[in-house]
Amino acid sequence: MPGNLKGAALENFIRDAASTYWHQTCTAKMGRDSMSVADGDLKVYGIENLRVADGSIMPRVTTGNTMAPCVIIGERAAEVIRIRLLPKANQRSERAVGTANTATGTKKGGLSIPGVYYH
């Protein structure tokens, strides 16, 4: 607590100490319309070699904590970059690892995260 502050001192304390408890997301829309900032591979439109890989590309705020969706977004970004940078011969063997598996929720080319299902 700041103690017995008044006037400018109280205003400075509030300005310096106040923070939000909300998870800041959905500020850089992913999509194909004119309002979108990034495409499905997380690449920023109009800027080469820049991707957004955080909660800002989510279309709406989740009903739960944002940590898990952000982890998946980061994993997806890593997968896209890895596939893009690997030589073509290695891509085939890397993709074979991600074949369909309904027990773990993965699909061909998808992330290998147990219990996460994609539609």
Backbone bond lengths (Angstrom), bond angles and torsions (degrees), N, CA, C in turn:
res aa  C-N    CA-C-N  psi(-1)  N-CA   C-N-CA  omega(-1)  CA-C   N-CA-C  phi
1 M - - - 1.451 - - 1.528 109.08 -
2 P 1.308 116.19 149.37 1.469 119.52 -173.60 1.524 114.52 -78.82
3 G 1.296 118.55 -11.48 1.461 119.94 -174.78 1.521 110.26 89.22
4 N 1.281 116.59 -156.58 1.465 121.82 -176.26 1.538 109.84 -91.95
5 L 1.316 116.85 72.69 1.459 121.33 179.96 1.513 110.46 -93.85
6 K 1.320 115.26 148.42 1.466 120.54 177.92 1.517 109.49 -140.65
7 G 1.326 114.89 159.52 1.457 121.22 173.51 1.513 113.51 58.66
8 A 1.335 115.54 -131.08 1.469 122.05 -175.47 1.532 111.68 -63.28
9 A 1.327 117.96 -35.61 1.468 120.78 179.45 1.524 110.98 -63.94
10 L 1.323 116.96 -42.48 1.465 120.79 177.21 1.523 110.52 -66.34
11 E 1.320 116.56 -42.36 1.470 120.44 178.90 1.525 110.75 -61.53
12 N 1.324 118.09 -42.82 1.473 121.40 178.03 1.527 111.40 -64.29
13 F 1.334 116.96 -41.33 1.464 119.68 178.10 1.527 110.67 -60.58
14 I 1.326 117.07 -47.63 1.471 120.89 -179.53 1.521 110.36 -61.17
15 R 1.314 116.99 -44.57 1.466 120.90 -179.60 1.530 111.11 -61.88
16 D 1.323 117.74 -39.78 1.471 121.52 -177.73 1.526 113.59 -80.68
17 A 1.335 117.56 -30.80 1.466 120.78 -171.85 1.529 114.14 -98.65
18 A 1.320 117.57 -19.89 1.465 119.61 -175.31 1.533 110.68 -71.33
19 S 1.303 115.68 139.81 1.468 121.06 175.57 1.520 108.30 -149.15
20 T 1.303 114.82 164.68 1.454 120.06 -179.44 1.523 110.41 -95.84
21 Y 1.298 115.92 150.04 1.457 120.77 174.08 1.515 110.92 -101.63
22 W 1.317 117.42 1.41 1.456 121.95 179.56 1.513 109.13 -85.52
23 H 1.304 115.37 149.82 1.461 120.98 177.12 1.517 108.31 -86.40
24 Q 1.302 115.86 117.77 1.459 120.43 -178.08 1.535 109.49 -75.86
25 T 1.305 115.50 112.10 1.458 121.83 -179.72 1.520 109.03 -141.37
26 C 1.321 115.28 173.35 1.469 122.67 170.41 1.526 113.71 66.78
27 T 1.315 118.70 33.06 1.459 121.00 -178.79 1.526 113.79 -102.45
28 A 1.329 118.13 -10.43 1.467 122.21 -179.64 1.529 107.74 -134.11
29 K 1.300 116.15 79.84 1.456 123.13 -172.51 1.531 113.16 -52.42
30 M 1.338 115.06 136.87 1.455 121.68 174.28 1.522 107.77 -100.79
31 G 1.321 117.28 131.30 1.456 120.53 179.16 1.511 111.85 167.23
32 R 1.335 115.20 -160.37 1.466 120.53 -176.62 1.524 113.24 -120.67
33 D 1.310 118.36 -0.28 1.470 119.98 -178.19 1.528 111.05 -88.72
34 S 1.328 116.81 177.42 1.461 121.49 -175.29 1.532 113.20 -67.74
35 M 1.323 118.11 -18.10 1.469 121.46 178.69 1.531 112.97 -88.44
36 S 1.323 117.20 -6.95 1.465 121.13 -176.32 1.523 111.54 -78.29
37 V 1.319 115.29 143.56 1.454 122.93 179.74 1.528 110.89 -99.75
38 A 1.344 116.81 -33.63 1.464 121.16 -175.58 1.523 110.05 -132.65
39 D 1.345 115.07 154.77 1.461 119.81 177.38 1.529 110.52 -92.98
40 G 1.322 117.06 -174.59 1.459 122.22 -177.15 1.517 114.79 -65.21
41 D 1.328 117.34 -18.39 1.467 121.75 175.09 1.520 111.10 -95.24
42 L 1.334 116.18 13.00 1.461 124.50 176.89 1.523 113.62 70.37
43 K 1.347 117.31 12.51 1.469 121.24 178.26 1.523 109.80 -80.10
44 V 1.337 115.56 135.02 1.456 121.37 179.00 1.527 108.44 -76.41
45 Y 1.331 115.98 129.43 1.459 120.63 178.70 1.529 110.39 -63.27
46 G 1.341 115.86 133.99 1.458 121.50 174.09 1.514 115.59 83.20
47 I 1.333 118.29 -3.51 1.470 120.96 179.47 1.525 108.34 -129.90
48 E 1.321 116.47 115.26 1.463 120.25 -178.71 1.522 111.71 -69.24
49 N 1.325 115.74 144.58 1.470 123.28 173.76 1.526 114.42 60.67
50 L 1.325 117.89 29.51 1.453 120.92 175.80 1.521 109.00 -126.62
51 R 1.312 116.29 129.00 1.459 122.40 177.54 1.520 109.29 -124.87
52 V 1.319 115.99 152.91 1.455 122.06 173.78 1.520 106.15 -107.67
53 A 1.312 116.89 120.45 1.463 120.41 -176.98 1.522 109.82 -130.50
54 D 1.326 115.85 60.39 1.459 120.32 177.17 1.525 109.42 -150.51
55 G 1.308 116.95 -172.32 1.455 121.62 -175.83 1.514 114.95 -66.34
56 S 1.317 117.93 -12.12 1.460 119.42 -178.37 1.524 112.69 -65.61
57 I 1.326 119.06 -23.29 1.468 120.29 -178.79 1.532 113.34 -86.59
58 M 1.322 117.42 -4.94 1.464 119.84 179.24 1.535 109.67 -65.29
59 P 1.320 117.15 142.89 1.470 119.73 -176.94 1.524 113.85 -72.54
60 R 1.313 117.49 -25.52 1.477 121.02 178.15 1.529 108.58 -157.21
61 V 1.307 115.51 159.85 1.461 120.86 -178.95 1.523 108.96 -66.62
62 T 1.320 116.45 136.08 1.461 120.76 179.51 1.522 110.12 -73.15
63 T 1.314 116.14 160.25 1.466 119.89 178.37 1.522 111.57 -80.90
64 G 1.314 117.06 -12.26 1.451 121.45 178.16 1.514 110.56 -120.00
65 N 1.309 115.89 -162.92 1.450 121.54 179.41 1.527 109.71 -63.71
66 T 1.317 117.17 149.98 1.468 120.99 -177.43 1.530 113.28 -89.15
67 M 1.317 117.91 -3.67 1.458 119.52 -176.01 1.532 112.87 -61.16
68 A 1.327 118.12 -50.01 1.464 120.83 -177.98 1.529 112.36 -61.51
69 P 1.342 119.55 -47.64 1.463 118.01 176.95 1.533 112.53 -60.56
70 C 1.321 117.78 -35.80 1.462 120.09 178.85 1.522 111.63 -67.45
71 V 1.330 117.21 -36.34 1.464 120.53 175.57 1.529 109.62 -62.34
72 I 1.315 116.96 -44.10 1.467 120.55 -179.79 1.526 110.51 -65.20
73 I 1.320 117.55 -40.72 1.467 120.75 177.50 1.528 109.71 -60.97
74 G 1.329 117.45 -43.51 1.465 121.28 177.46 1.516 112.33 -63.74
75 E 1.331 117.04 -40.82 1.466 121.10 177.10 1.525 110.70 -63.79
76 R 1.313 116.58 -41.26 1.472 121.11 178.64 1.531 110.03 -63.72
77 A 1.321 117.29 -43.30 1.466 120.77 178.10 1.531 110.33 -60.84
78 A 1.328 116.82 -44.19 1.464 120.85 179.43 1.524 110.70 -62.37
79 E 1.330 116.05 -41.04 1.468 120.14 179.60 1.525 110.93 -63.97
80 V 1.311 117.31 -46.19 1.466 121.37 -179.17 1.524 110.36 -62.39
81 I 1.316 116.84 -44.58 1.467 120.56 -179.78 1.518 110.58 -66.61
82 R 1.332 117.27 -42.66 1.467 120.97 179.76 1.518 110.99 -60.99
83 I 1.309 117.85 -46.48 1.467 121.50 -179.49 1.521 110.20 -64.07
84 R 1.312 117.47 -38.31 1.458 121.62 -179.22 1.522 111.05 -67.82
85 L 1.327 117.89 -35.87 1.458 121.07 -175.00 1.523 114.43 -89.68
86 L 1.329 117.53 -20.15 1.462 119.57 -179.48 1.523 110.54 -72.56
87 P 1.321 117.07 145.35 1.470 118.85 172.50 1.529 109.52 -60.52
88 K 1.314 116.42 151.76 1.472 121.36 -175.36 1.527 112.58 -54.62
89 A 1.313 119.38 -37.78 1.466 121.55 -179.20 1.522 110.93 -62.92
90 N 1.332 117.74 -39.30 1.456 121.21 -179.68 1.521 112.20 -74.78
91 Q 1.325 117.82 -26.37 1.457 120.94 -179.84 1.520 111.21 -60.77
92 R 1.338 116.47 -40.21 1.467 119.06 -179.09 1.524 110.94 -61.71
93 S 1.328 117.40 -43.60 1.464 119.08 -179.76 1.525 111.22 -70.74
94 E 1.333 118.43 -34.62 1.469 121.13 177.36 1.523 110.76 -66.03
95 R 1.318 117.40 -41.28 1.458 121.01 -178.99 1.522 111.42 -68.44
96 A 1.318 117.16 -30.38 1.464 120.03 -179.89 1.522 111.13 -63.36
97 V 1.322 117.08 -27.71 1.465 121.47 178.73 1.524 110.24 -65.75
98 G 1.332 118.00 -30.80 1.450 121.61 -175.88 1.518 114.50 -95.36
99 T 1.329 118.92 31.82 1.459 121.01 179.55 1.515 111.20 -70.29
100 A 1.321 116.08 163.27 1.470 121.76 -173.20 1.527 112.04 -57.44
101 N 1.326 114.68 134.92 1.449 121.31 176.93 1.523 106.98 -152.09
102 T 1.309 116.04 100.38 1.462 119.30 -176.11 1.522 112.34 -71.44
103 A 1.320 118.41 -20.65 1.465 120.28 179.73 1.530 111.40 -68.14
104 T 1.338 116.39 -34.70 1.462 119.08 -179.34 1.516 112.49 -103.11
105 G 1.313 118.08 -5.91 1.454 120.58 178.06 1.507 113.92 86.07
106 T 1.326 117.96 6.44 1.454 119.07 179.95 1.517 110.13 -88.85
107 K 1.306 115.18 164.33 1.453 120.46 175.09 1.514 107.84 -140.57
108 K 1.328 117.02 169.40 1.457 120.41 -177.83 1.524 109.79 -54.67
109 G 1.319 115.32 126.70 1.449 120.70 179.47 1.515 113.12 76.48
110 G 1.328 117.97 0.28 1.462 120.95 -176.77 1.507 112.12 -91.53
111 L 1.295 115.45 -179.15 1.451 121.16 -179.98 1.514 110.18 -79.95
112 S 1.292 116.75 151.53 1.445 121.84 -179.81 1.523 109.58 -99.20
113 I 1.335 116.47 69.10 1.450 121.59 -179.69 1.523 108.67 -117.61
114 P 1.319 118.57 112.21 1.467 121.25 -177.43 1.530 111.79 -57.17
115 G 1.310 116.05 136.31 1.441 121.61 175.13 1.521 115.63 80.88
116 V 1.321 118.48 -0.05 1.461 122.08 179.26 1.519 107.95 -103.45
117 Y 1.312 116.00 119.60 1.457 120.54 -176.54 1.511 109.97 -112.85
118 Y 1.309 115.86 139.57 1.447 122.35 -178.50 1.510 109.97 -109.65
119 H 1.319 116.57 144.92 1.463 120.91 -179.68 1.505 109.73 -112.42
